[in-house]
Each structure stands twice: as C-alpha cells, then as structure tokens.
Amino acid sequence: MLDLGAAMARDDYETRHKRQAQGIAKVKAEGKYRGRQPNVALHHDILDQLTLERSYSQIQEKLGCSRATIAKVVKQQI
C-alpha cells in the first residue's frame, strides 16, 4: 500500500514538472518569458556595504541576504 502511494506521488510530481516545462517553453516561444528578475535595490545595498569594506557576515546580518547573493553581486561587478 505504501509503495502504491509513493508511486502515485512520484507520477503526480513528474506530471506537474512536465506541464510546468511545457508552459515555460510555450511562453519562451512567444518571447514573453523573462525568468526571475533580480532584486536591484538589494544589489545596490550590497554594493554600498562592499564599498564600506564590510565583511560578508556583516552584510548578511544587516541586509538579511545569503552569502551566495553577495558573491553573485561581487561576481557581476568583475
């Protein structure tokens, strides 16, 4: 019985994943898909903190963002 429930859940997951991919492909073909947009205000705040020579930990604590976000902003500036 447990195997049946797991199989049904997996099938449902795969179906949702395929439908989502189809929808994204359709919108991309129409030229409307832009993906997730960056938080420009947060990126500016991170750059301001970096110019003040704050550490990643200090920026994380002050702005509530992840280290990966800070690193991405730094990488985009190079």
mmCIF file of the N, C-alpha and C atoms, coordinates in Angstrom:
data_MODEL
# 
_entry.id   MODEL 
# 
loop_
_atom_site.group_PDB 
_atom_site.id 
_atom_site.type_symbol 
_atom_site.label_atom_id 
_atom_site.label_alt_id 
_atom_site.label_comp_id 
_atom_site.label_asym_id 
_atom_site.label_entity_id 
_atom_site.label_seq_id 
_atom_site.pdbx_PDB_ins_code 
_atom_site.Cartn_x 
_atom_site.Cartn_y 
_atom_site.Cartn_z 
_atom_site.occupancy 
_atom_site.B_iso_or_equiv 
_atom_site.pdbx_formal_charge 
_atom_site.auth_seq_id 
_atom_site.auth_comp_id 
_atom_site.auth_asym_id 
_atom_site.auth_atom_id 
_atom_site.pdbx_PDB_model_num 
ATOM 1   N N  . MET A 1 1  ? 0.828  -1.194 0.000   1.00 0.00 ? 1  MET A N  1 
ATOM 2   C CA . MET A 1 1  ? 0.000  0.000  0.000   1.00 0.00 ? 1  MET A CA 1 
ATOM 3   C C  . MET A 1 1  ? 0.877  1.265  0.000   1.00 0.00 ? 1  MET A C  1 
ATOM 4   N N  . LEU A 1 2  ? 1.942  1.216  0.779   1.00 0.00 ? 2  LEU A N  1 
ATOM 5   C CA . LEU A 1 2  ? 2.860  2.351  0.851   1.00 0.00 ? 2  LEU A CA 1 
ATOM 6   C C  . LEU A 1 2  ? 3.556  2.568  -0.492  1.00 0.00 ? 2  LEU A C  1 
ATOM 7   N N  . ASP A 1 3  ? 3.921  1.469  -1.155  1.00 0.00 ? 3  ASP A N  1 
ATOM 8   C CA . ASP A 1 3  ? 4.558  1.570  -2.470  1.00 0.00 ? 3  ASP A CA 1 
ATOM 9   C C  . ASP A 1 3  ? 3.613  2.206  -3.486  1.00 0.00 ? 3  ASP A C  1 
ATOM 10  N N  . LEU A 1 4  ? 2.347  1.866  -3.409  1.00 0.00 ? 4  LEU A N  1 
ATOM 11  C CA . LEU A 1 4  ? 1.360  2.433  -4.327  1.00 0.00 ? 4  LEU A CA 1 
ATOM 12  C C  . LEU A 1 4  ? 1.246  3.948  -4.131  1.00 0.00 ? 4  LEU A C  1 
ATOM 13  N N  . GLY A 1 5  ? 1.191  4.379  -2.894  1.00 0.00 ? 5  GLY A N  1 
ATOM 14  C CA . GLY A 1 5  ? 1.111  5.810  -2.590  1.00 0.00 ? 5  GLY A CA 1 
ATOM 15  C C  . GLY A 1 5  ? 2.353  6.545  -3.062  1.00 0.00 ? 5  GLY A C  1 
ATOM 16  N N  . ALA A 1 6  ? 3.519  5.932  -2.864  1.00 0.00 ? 6  ALA A N  1 
ATOM 17  C CA . ALA A 1 6  ? 4.766  6.557  -3.305  1.00 0.00 ? 6  ALA A CA 1 
ATOM 18  C C  . ALA A 1 6  ? 4.810  6.659  -4.822  1.00 0.00 ? 6  ALA A C  1 
ATOM 19  N N  . ALA A 1 7  ? 4.349  5.635  -5.501  1.00 0.00 ? 7  ALA A N  1 
ATOM 20  C CA . ALA A 1 7  ? 4.334  5.650  -6.967  1.00 0.00 ? 7  ALA A CA 1 
ATOM 21  C C  . ALA A 1 7  ? 3.379  6.715  -7.491  1.00 0.00 ? 7  ALA A C  1 
ATOM 22  N N  . MET A 1 8  ? 2.229  6.849  -6.869  1.00 0.00 ? 8  MET A N  1 
ATOM 23  C CA . MET A 1 8  ? 1.267  7.858  -7.288  1.00 0.00 ? 8  MET A CA 1 
ATOM 24  C C  . MET A 1 8  ? 1.819  9.272  -7.068  1.00 0.00 ? 8  MET A C  1 
ATOM 25  N N  . ALA A 1 9  ? 2.481  9.470  -5.948  1.00 0.00 ? 9  ALA A N  1 
ATOM 26  C CA . ALA A 1 9  ? 3.063  10.774 -5.650  1.00 0.00 ? 9  ALA A CA 1 
ATOM 27  C C  . ALA A 1 9  ? 4.152  11.120 -6.659  1.00 0.00 ? 9  ALA A C  1 
ATOM 28  N N  . ARG A 1 10 ? 4.963  10.128 -6.999  1.00 0.00 ? 10 ARG A N  1 
ATOM 29  C CA . ARG A 1 10 ? 6.031  10.351 -7.975  1.00 0.00 ? 10 ARG A CA 1 
ATOM 30  C C  . ARG A 1 10 ? 5.445  10.691 -9.354  1.00 0.00 ? 10 ARG A C  1 
ATOM 31  N N  . ASP A 1 11 ? 4.425  9.967  -9.760  1.00 0.00 ? 11 ASP A N  1 
ATOM 32  C CA . ASP A 1 11 ? 3.771  10.240 -11.044 1.00 0.00 ? 11 ASP A CA 1 
ATOM 33  C C  . ASP A 1 11 ? 3.193  11.650 -11.069 1.00 0.00 ? 11 ASP A C  1 
ATOM 34  N N  . ASP A 1 12 ? 2.567  12.054 -9.975  1.00 0.00 ? 12 ASP A N  1 
ATOM 35  C CA . ASP A 1 12 ? 1.996  13.389 -9.878  1.00 0.00 ? 12 ASP A CA 1 
ATOM 36  C C  . ASP A 1 12 ? 3.094  14.448 -9.991  1.00 0.00 ? 12 ASP A C  1 
ATOM 37  N N  . TYR A 1 13 ? 4.208  14.222 -9.312  1.00 0.00 ? 13 TYR A N  1 
ATOM 38  C CA . TYR A 1 13 ? 5.341  15.148 -9.357  1.00 0.00 ? 13 TYR A CA 1 
ATOM 39  C C  . TYR A 1 13 ? 5.875  15.272 -10.780 1.00 0.00 ? 13 TYR A C  1 
ATOM 40  N N  . GLU A 1 14 ? 6.056  14.153 -11.453 1.00 0.00 ? 14 GLU A N  1 
ATOM 41  C CA . GLU A 1 14 ? 6.587  14.166 -12.813 1.00 0.00 ? 14 GLU A CA 1 
ATOM 42  C C  . GLU A 1 14 ? 5.628  14.857 -13.776 1.00 0.00 ? 14 GLU A C  1 
ATOM 43  N N  . THR A 1 15 ? 4.326  14.637 -13.607 1.00 0.00 ? 15 THR A N  1 
ATOM 44  C CA . THR A 1 15 ? 3.332  15.279 -14.460 1.00 0.00 ? 15 THR A CA 1 
ATOM 45  C C  . THR A 1 15 ? 3.359  16.797 -14.282 1.00 0.00 ? 15 THR A C  1 
ATOM 46  N N  . ARG A 1 16 ? 3.412  17.252 -13.026 1.00 0.00 ? 16 ARG A N  1 
ATOM 47  C CA . ARG A 1 16 ? 3.466  18.691 -12.768 1.00 0.00 ? 16 ARG A CA 1 
ATOM 48  C C  . ARG A 1 16 ? 4.737  19.301 -13.356 1.00 0.00 ? 16 ARG A C  1 
ATOM 49  N N  . HIS A 1 17 ? 5.847  18.584 -13.223 1.00 0.00 ? 17 HIS A N  1 
ATOM 50  C CA . HIS A 1 17 ? 7.125  19.068 -13.744 1.00 0.00 ? 17 HIS A CA 1 
ATOM 51  C C  . HIS A 1 17 ? 7.072  19.202 -15.271 1.00 0.00 ? 17 HIS A C  1 
ATOM 52  N N  . LYS A 1 18 ? 6.509  18.215 -15.952 1.00 0.00 ? 18 LYS A N  1 
ATOM 53  C CA . LYS A 1 18 ? 6.389  18.263 -17.411 1.00 0.00 ? 18 LYS A CA 1 
ATOM 54  C C  . LYS A 1 18 ? 5.484  19.397 -17.857 1.00 0.00 ? 18 LYS A C  1 
ATOM 55  N N  . ARG A 1 19 ? 4.353  19.576 -17.168 1.00 0.00 ? 19 ARG A N  1 
ATOM 56  C CA . ARG A 1 19 ? 3.426  20.646 -17.539 1.00 0.00 ? 19 ARG A CA 1 
ATOM 57  C C  . ARG A 1 19 ? 4.035  22.020 -17.321 1.00 0.00 ? 19 ARG A C  1 
ATOM 58  N N  . GLN A 1 20 ? 4.787  22.159 -16.251 1.00 0.00 ? 20 GLN A N  1 
ATOM 59  C CA . GLN A 1 20 ? 5.453  23.429 -15.992 1.00 0.00 ? 20 GLN A CA 1 
ATOM 60  C C  . GLN A 1 20 ? 6.471  23.711 -17.098 1.00 0.00 ? 20 GLN A C  1 
ATOM 61  N N  . ALA A 1 21 ? 7.238  22.703 -17.487 1.00 0.00 ? 21 ALA A N  1 
ATOM 62  C CA . ALA A 1 21 ? 8.227  22.865 -18.555 1.00 0.00 ? 21 ALA A CA 1 
ATOM 63  C C  . ALA A 1 21 ? 7.548  23.214 -19.881 1.00 0.00 ? 21 ALA A C  1 
ATOM 64  N N  . GLN A 1 22 ? 6.402  22.595 -20.151 1.00 0.00 ? 22 GLN A N  1 
ATOM 65  C CA . GLN A 1 22 ? 5.663  22.905 -21.376 1.00 0.00 ? 22 GLN A CA 1 
ATOM 66  C C  . GLN A 1 22 ? 5.193  24.359 -21.374 1.00 0.00 ? 22 GLN A C  1 
ATOM 67  N N  . GLY A 1 23 ? 4.692  24.802 -20.253 1.00 0.00 ? 23 GLY A N  1 
ATOM 68  C CA . GLY A 1 23 ? 4.227  26.180 -20.146 1.00 0.00 ? 23 GLY A CA 1 
ATOM 69  C C  . GLY A 1 23 ? 5.353  27.181 -20.332 1.00 0.00 ? 23 GLY A C  1 
ATOM 70  N N  . ILE A 1 24 ? 6.502  26.903 -19.739 1.00 0.00 ? 24 ILE A N  1 
ATOM 71  C CA . ILE A 1 24 ? 7.653  27.793 -19.883 1.00 0.00 ? 24 ILE A CA 1 
ATOM 72  C C  . ILE A 1 24 ? 8.122  27.808 -21.332 1.00 0.00 ? 24 ILE A C  1 
ATOM 73  N N  . ALA A 1 25 ? 8.170  26.645 -21.979 1.00 0.00 ? 25 ALA A N  1 
ATOM 74  C CA . ALA A 1 25 ? 8.591  26.564 -23.377 1.00 0.00 ? 25 ALA A CA 1 
ATOM 75  C C  . ALA A 1 25 ? 7.646  27.361 -24.274 1.00 0.00 ? 25 ALA A C  1 
ATOM 76  N N  . LYS A 1 26 ? 6.355  27.277 -24.003 1.00 0.00 ? 26 LYS A N  1 
ATOM 77  C CA . LYS A 1 26 ? 5.362  27.999 -24.797 1.00 0.00 ? 26 LYS A CA 1 
ATOM 78  C C  . LYS A 1 26 ? 5.562  29.504 -24.673 1.00 0.00 ? 26 LYS A C  1 
ATOM 79  N N  . VAL A 1 27 ? 5.752  29.986 -23.453 1.00 0.00 ? 27 VAL A N  1 
ATOM 80  C CA . VAL A 1 27 ? 5.919  31.412 -23.224 1.00 0.00 ? 27 VAL A CA 1 
ATOM 81  C C  . VAL A 1 27 ? 7.256  31.896 -23.787 1.00 0.00 ? 27 VAL A C  1 
ATOM 82  N N  . LYS A 1 28 ? 8.301  31.066 -23.694 1.00 0.00 ? 28 LYS A N  1 
ATOM 83  C CA . LYS A 1 28 ? 9.583  31.444 -24.281 1.00 0.00 ? 28 LYS A CA 1 
ATOM 84  C C  . LYS A 1 28 ? 9.456  31.600 -25.785 1.00 0.00 ? 28 LYS A C  1 
ATOM 85  N N  . ALA A 1 29 ? 8.693  30.698 -26.415 1.00 0.00 ? 29 ALA A N  1 
ATOM 86  C CA . ALA A 1 29 ? 8.488  30.773 -27.865 1.00 0.00 ? 29 ALA A CA 1 
ATOM 87  C C  . ALA A 1 29 ? 7.772  32.067 -28.246 1.00 0.00 ? 29 ALA A C  1 
ATOM 88  N N  . GLU A 1 30 ? 6.907  32.555 -27.372 1.00 0.00 ? 30 GLU A N  1 
ATOM 89  C CA . GLU A 1 30 ? 6.199  33.804 -27.614 1.00 0.00 ? 30 GLU A CA 1 
ATOM 90  C C  . GLU A 1 30 ? 7.052  35.026 -27.270 1.00 0.00 ? 30 GLU A C  1 
ATOM 91  N N  . GLY A 1 31 ? 8.204  34.781 -26.664 1.00 0.00 ? 31 GLY A N  1 
ATOM 92  C CA . GLY A 1 31 ? 9.108  35.873 -26.308 1.00 0.00 ? 31 GLY A CA 1 
ATOM 93  C C  . GLY A 1 31 ? 8.706  36.628 -25.058 1.00 0.00 ? 31 GLY A C  1 
ATOM 94  N N  . LYS A 1 32 ? 7.870  36.029 -24.229 1.00 0.00 ? 32 LYS A N  1 
ATOM 95  C CA . LYS A 1 32 ? 7.381  36.711 -23.026 1.00 0.00 ? 32 LYS A CA 1 
ATOM 96  C C  . LYS A 1 32 ? 8.084  36.259 -21.745 1.00 0.00 ? 32 LYS A C  1 
ATOM 97  N N  . TYR A 1 33 ? 8.830  35.171 -21.799 1.00 0.00 ? 33 TYR A N  1 
ATOM 98  C CA . TYR A 1 33 ? 9.442  34.621 -20.587 1.00 0.00 ? 33 TYR A CA 1 
ATOM 99  C C  . TYR A 1 33 ? 10.699 35.406 -20.240 1.00 0.00 ? 33 TYR A C  1 
ATOM 100 N N  . ARG A 1 34 ? 10.730 35.923 -19.033 1.00 0.00 ? 34 ARG A N  1 
ATOM 101 C CA . ARG A 1 34 ? 11.884 36.696 -18.596 1.00 0.00 ? 34 ARG A CA 1 
ATOM 102 C C  . ARG A 1 34 ? 12.573 36.073 -17.390 1.00 0.00 ? 34 ARG A C  1 
ATOM 103 N N  . GLY A 1 35 ? 11.988 35.071 -16.823 1.00 0.00 ? 35 GLY A N  1 
ATOM 104 C CA . GLY A 1 35 ? 12.587 34.447 -15.653 1.00 0.00 ? 35 GLY A CA 1 
ATOM 105 C C  . GLY A 1 35 ? 12.453 35.322 -14.419 1.00 0.00 ? 35 GLY A C  1 
ATOM 106 N N  . ARG A 1 36 ? 13.096 34.893 -13.355 1.00 0.00 ? 36 ARG A N  1 
ATOM 107 C CA . ARG A 1 36 ? 13.035 35.652 -12.115 1.00 0.00 ? 36 ARG A CA 1 
ATOM 108 C C  . ARG A 1 36 ? 13.957 36.864 -12.218 1.00 0.00 ? 36 ARG A C  1 
ATOM 109 N N  . GLN A 1 37 ? 13.433 38.021 -11.905 1.00 0.00 ? 37 GLN A N  1 
ATOM 110 C CA . GLN A 1 37 ? 14.190 39.260 -12.006 1.00 0.00 ? 37 GLN A CA 1 
ATOM 111 C C  . GLN A 1 37 ? 14.977 39.501 -10.716 1.00 0.00 ? 37 GLN A C  1 
ATOM 112 N N  . PRO A 1 38 ? 16.195 40.043 -10.834 1.00 0.00 ? 38 PRO A N  1 
ATOM 113 C CA . PRO A 1 38 ? 16.997 40.305 -9.630  1.00 0.00 ? 38 PRO A CA 1 
ATOM 114 C C  . PRO A 1 38 ? 16.400 41.445 -8.806  1.00 0.00 ? 38 PRO A C  1 
ATOM 115 N N  . ASN A 1 39 ? 16.675 41.400 -7.525  1.00 0.00 ? 39 ASN A N  1 
ATOM 116 C CA . ASN A 1 39 ? 16.247 42.457 -6.610  1.00 0.00 ? 39 ASN A CA 1 
ATOM 117 C C  . ASN A 1 39 ? 17.291 43.576 -6.695  1.00 0.00 ? 39 ASN A C  1 
ATOM 118 N N  . VAL A 1 40 ? 17.030 44.540 -7.551  1.00 0.00 ? 40 VAL A N  1 
ATOM 119 C CA . VAL A 1 40 ? 18.006 45.592 -7.849  1.00 0.00 ? 40 VAL A CA 1 
ATOM 120 C C  . VAL A 1 40 ? 18.325 46.417 -6.602  1.00 0.00 ? 40 VAL A C  1 
ATOM 121 N N  . ALA A 1 41 ? 17.334 46.714 -5.803  1.00 0.00 ? 41 ALA A N  1 
ATOM 122 C CA . ALA A 1 41 ? 17.558 47.515 -4.592  1.00 0.00 ? 41 ALA A CA 1 
ATOM 123 C C  . ALA A 1 41 ? 18.500 46.786 -3.632  1.00 0.00 ? 41 ALA A C  1 
ATOM 124 N N  . LEU A 1 42 ? 18.298 45.489 -3.475  1.00 0.00 ? 42 LEU A N  1 
ATOM 125 C CA . LEU A 1 42 ? 19.174 44.705 -2.599  1.00 0.00 ? 42 LEU A CA 1 
ATOM 126 C C  . LEU A 1 42 ? 20.588 44.681 -3.152  1.00 0.00 ? 42 LEU A C  1 
ATOM 127 N N  . HIS A 1 43 ? 20.725 44.548 -4.459  1.00 0.00 ? 43 HIS A N  1 
ATOM 128 C CA . HIS A 1 43 ? 22.051 44.518 -5.068  1.00 0.00 ? 43 HIS A CA 1 
ATOM 129 C C  . HIS A 1 43 ? 22.783 45.849 -4.851  1.00 0.00 ? 43 HIS A C  1 
ATOM 130 N N  . HIS A 1 44 ? 22.063 46.954 -4.949  1.00 0.00 ? 44 HIS A N  1 
ATOM 131 C CA . HIS A 1 44 ? 22.675 48.265 -4.693  1.00 0.00 ? 44 HIS A CA 1 
ATOM 132 C C  . HIS A 1 44 ? 23.098 48.383 -3.229  1.00 0.00 ? 44 HIS A C  1 
ATOM 133 N N  . ASP A 1 45 ? 22.262 47.891 -2.329  1.00 0.00 ? 45 ASP A N  1 
ATOM 134 C CA . ASP A 1 45 ? 22.601 47.925 -0.905  1.00 0.00 ? 45 ASP A CA 1 
ATOM 135 C C  . ASP A 1 45 ? 23.846 47.089 -0.624  1.00 0.00 ? 45 ASP A C  1 
ATOM 136 N N  . ILE A 1 46 ? 23.946 45.937 -1.271  1.00 0.00 ? 46 ILE A N  1 
ATOM 137 C CA . ILE A 1 46 ? 25.119 45.079 -1.094  1.00 0.00 ? 46 ILE A CA 1 
ATOM 138 C C  . ILE A 1 46 ? 26.366 45.800 -1.600  1.00 0.00 ? 46 ILE A C  1 
ATOM 139 N N  . LEU A 1 47 ? 26.272 46.427 -2.762  1.00 0.00 ? 47 LEU A N  1 
ATOM 140 C CA . LEU A 1 47 ? 27.418 47.168 -3.300  1.00 0.00 ? 47 LEU A CA 1 
ATOM 141 C C  . LEU A 1 47 ? 27.826 48.312 -2.375  1.00 0.00 ? 47 LEU A C  1 
ATOM 142 N N  . ASP A 1 48 ? 26.846 49.000 -1.806  1.00 0.00 ? 48 ASP A N  1 
ATOM 143 C CA . ASP A 1 48 ? 27.150 50.070 -0.858  1.00 0.00 ? 48 ASP A CA 1 
ATOM 144 C C  . ASP A 1 48 ? 27.917 49.527 0.342   1.00 0.00 ? 48 ASP A C  1 
ATOM 145 N N  . GLN A 1 49 ? 27.467 48.404 0.860   1.00 0.00 ? 49 GLN A N  1 
ATOM 146 C CA . GLN A 1 49 ? 28.139 47.794 2.012   1.00 0.00 ? 49 GLN A CA 1 
ATOM 147 C C  . GLN A 1 49 ? 29.549 47.332 1.645   1.00 0.00 ? 49 GLN A C  1 
ATOM 148 N N  . LEU A 1 50 ? 29.709 46.826 0.434   1.00 0.00 ? 50 LEU A N  1 
ATOM 149 C CA . LEU A 1 50 ? 31.032 46.379 -0.006  1.00 0.00 ? 50 LEU A CA 1 
ATOM 150 C C  . LEU A 1 50 ? 31.988 47.558 -0.148  1.00 0.00 ? 50 LEU A C  1 
ATOM 151 N N  . THR A 1 51 ? 31.489 48.705 -0.601  1.00 0.00 ? 51 THR A N  1 
ATOM 152 C CA . THR A 1 51 ? 32.354 49.886 -0.712  1.00 0.00 ? 51 THR A CA 1 
ATOM 153 C C  . THR A 1 51 ? 32.776 50.394 0.663   1.00 0.00 ? 51 THR A C  1 
ATOM 154 N N  . LEU A 1 52 ? 31.979 50.100 1.674   1.00 0.00 ? 52 LEU A N  1 
ATOM 155 C CA . LEU A 1 52 ? 32.336 50.451 3.057   1.00 0.00 ? 52 LEU A CA 1 
ATOM 156 C C  . LEU A 1 52 ? 33.237 49.392 3.679   1.00 0.00 ? 52 LEU A C  1 
ATOM 157 N N  . GLU A 1 53 ? 33.644 48.411 2.868   1.00 0.00 ? 53 GLU A N  1 
ATOM 158 C CA . GLU A 1 53 ? 34.548 47.328 3.267   1.00 0.00 ? 53 GLU A CA 1 
ATOM 159 C C  . GLU A 1 53 ? 33.995 46.481 4.409   1.00 0.00 ? 53 GLU A C  1 
ATOM 160 N N  . ARG A 1 54 ? 32.720 46.226 4.372   1.00 0.00 ? 54 ARG A N  1 
ATOM 161 C CA . ARG A 1 54 ? 32.092 45.328 5.337   1.00 0.00 ? 54 ARG A CA 1 
ATOM 162 C C  . ARG A 1 54 ? 32.360 43.887 4.916   1.00 0.00 ? 54 ARG A C  1 
ATOM 163 N N  . SER A 1 55 ? 32.376 43.000 5.883   1.00 0.00 ? 55 SER A N  1 
ATOM 164 C CA . SER A 1 55 ? 32.578 41.584 5.581   1.00 0.00 ? 55 SER A CA 1 
ATOM 165 C C  . SER A 1 55 ? 31.267 40.960 5.109   1.00 0.00 ? 55 SER A C  1 
ATOM 166 N N  . TYR A 1 56 ? 31.379 39.798 4.484   1.00 0.00 ? 56 TYR A N  1 
ATOM 167 C CA . TYR A 1 56 ? 30.172 39.097 4.034   1.00 0.00 ? 56 TYR A CA 1 
ATOM 168 C C  . TYR A 1 56 ? 29.250 38.833 5.217   1.00 0.00 ? 56 TYR A C  1 
ATOM 169 N N  . SER A 1 57 ? 29.809 38.468 6.351   1.00 0.00 ? 57 SER A N  1 
ATOM 170 C CA . SER A 1 57 ? 28.991 38.165 7.528   1.00 0.00 ? 57 SER A CA 1 
ATOM 171 C C  . SER A 1 57 ? 28.246 39.408 8.012   1.00 0.00 ? 57 SER A C  1 
ATOM 172 N N  . GLN A 1 58 ? 28.915 40.545 8.003   1.00 0.00 ? 58 GLN A N  1 
ATOM 173 C CA . GLN A 1 58 ? 28.269 41.791 8.425   1.00 0.00 ? 58 GLN A CA 1 
ATOM 174 C C  . GLN A 1 58 ? 27.149 42.172 7.456   1.00 0.00 ? 58 GLN A C  1 
ATOM 175 N N  . ILE A 1 59 ? 27.408 41.992 6.153   1.00 0.00 ? 59 ILE A N  1 
ATOM 176 C CA . ILE A 1 59 ? 26.390 42.317 5.151   1.00 0.00 ? 59 ILE A CA 1 
ATOM 177 C C  . ILE A 1 59 ? 25.193 41.393 5.305   1.00 0.00 ? 59 ILE A C  1 
ATOM 178 N N  . GLN A 1 60 ? 25.472 40.106 5.502   1.00 0.00 ? 60 GLN A N  1 
ATOM 179 C CA . GLN A 1 60 ? 24.398 39.129 5.706   1.00 0.00 ? 60 GLN A CA 1 
ATOM 180 C C  . GLN A 1 60 ? 23.508 39.528 6.869   1.00 0.00 ? 60 GLN A C  1 
ATOM 181 N N  . GLU A 1 61 ? 24.131 39.864 7.965   1.00 0.00 ? 61 GLU A N  1 
ATOM 182 C CA . GLU A 1 61 ? 23.383 40.201 9.171   1.00 0.00 ? 61 GLU A CA 1 
ATOM 183 C C  . GLU A 1 61 ? 22.560 41.481 8.967   1.00 0.00 ? 61 GLU A C  1 
ATOM 184 N N  . LYS A 1 62 ? 23.159 42.479 8.328   1.00 0.00 ? 62 LYS A N  1 
ATOM 185 C CA . LYS A 1 62 ? 22.481 43.766 8.156   1.00 0.00 ? 62 LYS A CA 1 
ATOM 186 C C  . LYS A 1 62 ? 21.344 43.695 7.144   1.00 0.00 ? 62 LYS A C  1 
ATOM 187 N N  . LEU A 1 63 ? 21.564 43.005 6.006   1.00 0.00 ? 63 LEU A N  1 
ATOM 188 C CA . LEU A 1 63 ? 20.588 43.013 4.921   1.00 0.00 ? 63 LEU A CA 1 
ATOM 189 C C  . LEU A 1 63 ? 19.701 41.773 4.877   1.00 0.00 ? 63 LEU A C  1 
ATOM 190 N N  . GLY A 1 64 ? 20.090 40.743 5.608   1.00 0.00 ? 64 GLY A N  1 
ATOM 191 C CA . GLY A 1 64 ? 19.278 39.531 5.635   1.00 0.00 ? 64 GLY A CA 1 
ATOM 192 C C  . GLY A 1 64 ? 19.316 38.749 4.333   1.00 0.00 ? 64 GLY A C  1 
ATOM 193 N N  . CYS A 1 65 ? 20.454 38.764 3.657   1.00 0.00 ? 65 CYS A N  1 
ATOM 194 C CA . CYS A 1 65 ? 20.592 38.016 2.413   1.00 0.00 ? 65 CYS A CA 1 
ATOM 195 C C  . CYS A 1 65 ? 21.620 36.901 2.601   1.00 0.00 ? 65 CYS A C  1 
ATOM 196 N N  . SER A 1 66 ? 21.738 36.046 1.620   1.00 0.00 ? 66 SER A N  1 
ATOM 197 C CA . SER A 1 66 ? 22.661 34.918 1.730   1.00 0.00 ? 66 SER A CA 1 
ATOM 198 C C  . SER A 1 66 ? 24.046 35.299 1.215   1.00 0.00 ? 66 SER A C  1 
ATOM 199 N N  . ARG A 1 67 ? 25.023 34.485 1.595   1.00 0.00 ? 67 ARG A N  1 
ATOM 200 C CA . ARG A 1 67 ? 26.383 34.681 1.103   1.00 0.00 ? 67 ARG A CA 1 
ATOM 201 C C  . ARG A 1 67 ? 26.436 34.496 -0.407  1.00 0.00 ? 67 ARG A C  1 
ATOM 202 N N  . ALA A 1 68 ? 25.616 33.586 -0.913  1.00 0.00 ? 68 ALA A N  1 
ATOM 203 C CA . ALA A 1 68 ? 25.590 33.335 -2.353  1.00 0.00 ? 68 ALA A CA 1 
ATOM 204 C C  . ALA A 1 68 ? 25.126 34.575 -3.109  1.00 0.00 ? 68 ALA A C  1 
ATOM 205 N N  . THR A 1 69 ? 24.161 35.291 -2.559  1.00 0.00 ? 69 THR A N  1 
ATOM 206 C CA . THR A 1 69 ? 23.682 36.516 -3.193  1.00 0.00 ? 69 THR A CA 1 
ATOM 207 C C  . THR A 1 69 ? 24.790 37.564 -3.221  1.00 0.00 ? 69 THR A C  1 
ATOM 208 N N  . ILE A 1 70 ? 25.498 37.685 -2.121  1.00 0.00 ? 70 ILE A N  1 
ATOM 209 C CA . ILE A 1 70 ? 26.605 38.651 -2.057  1.00 0.00 ? 70 ILE A CA 1 
ATOM 210 C C  . ILE A 1 70 ? 27.677 38.275 -3.072  1.00 0.00 ? 70 ILE A C  1 
ATOM 211 N N  . ALA A 1 71 ? 28.016 37.005 -3.123  1.00 0.00 ? 71 ALA A N  1 
ATOM 212 C CA . ALA A 1 71 ? 29.036 36.546 -4.059  1.00 0.00 ? 71 ALA A CA 1 
ATOM 213 C C  . ALA A 1 71 ? 28.603 36.772 -5.509  1.00 0.00 ? 71 ALA A C  1 
ATOM 214 N N  . LYS A 1 72 ? 27.312 36.573 -5.789  1.00 0.00 ? 72 LYS A N  1 
ATOM 215 C CA . LYS A 1 72 ? 26.808 36.793 -7.139  1.00 0.00 ? 72 LYS A CA 1 
ATOM 216 C C  . LYS A 1 72 ? 26.943 38.266 -7.526  1.00 0.00 ? 72 LYS A C  1 
ATOM 217 N N  . VAL A 1 73 ? 26.641 39.170 -6.602  1.00 0.00 ? 73 VAL A N  1 
ATOM 218 C CA . VAL A 1 73 ? 26.758 40.600 -6.880  1.00 0.00 ? 73 VAL A CA 1 
ATOM 219 C C  . VAL A 1 73 ? 28.234 40.965 -7.125  1.00 0.00 ? 73 VAL A C  1 
ATOM 220 N N  . VAL A 1 74 ? 29.110 40.410 -6.317  1.00 0.00 ? 74 VAL A N  1 
ATOM 221 C CA . VAL A 1 74 ? 30.544 40.679 -6.485  1.00 0.00 ? 74 VAL A CA 1 
ATOM 222 C C  . VAL A 1 74 ? 31.009 40.167 -7.851  1.00 0.00 ? 74 VAL A C  1 
ATOM 223 N N  . LYS A 1 75 ? 30.581 38.977 -8.220  1.00 0.00 ? 75 LYS A N  1 
ATOM 224 C CA . LYS A 1 75 ? 30.982 38.378 -9.489  1.00 0.00 ? 75 LYS A CA 1 
ATOM 225 C C  . LYS A 1 75 ? 30.474 39.205 -10.670 1.00 0.00 ? 75 LYS A C  1 
ATOM 226 N N  . GLN A 1 76 ? 29.283 39.757 -10.574 1.00 0.00 ? 76 GLN A N  1 
ATOM 227 C CA . GLN A 1 76 ? 28.721 40.571 -11.657 1.00 0.00 ? 76 GLN A CA 1 
ATOM 228 C C  . GLN A 1 76 ? 29.490 41.878 -11.835 1.00 0.00 ? 76 GLN A C  1 
ATOM 229 N N  . GLN A 1 77 ? 30.131 42.344 -10.782 1.00 0.00 ? 77 GLN A N  1 
ATOM 230 C CA . GLN A 1 77 ? 30.859 43.608 -10.844 1.00 0.00 ? 77 GLN A CA 1 
ATOM 231 C C  . GLN A 1 77 ? 32.253 43.451 -11.444 1.00 0.00 ? 77 GLN A C  1 
ATOM 232 N N  . ILE A 1 78 ? 32.747 42.235 -11.513 1.00 0.00 ? 78 ILE A N  1 
ATOM 233 C CA . ILE A 1 78 ? 34.114 41.997 -12.030 1.00 0.00 ? 78 ILE A CA 1 
ATOM 234 C C  . ILE A 1 78 ? 34.143 42.050 -13.526 1.00 0.00 ? 78 ILE A C  1 
# 
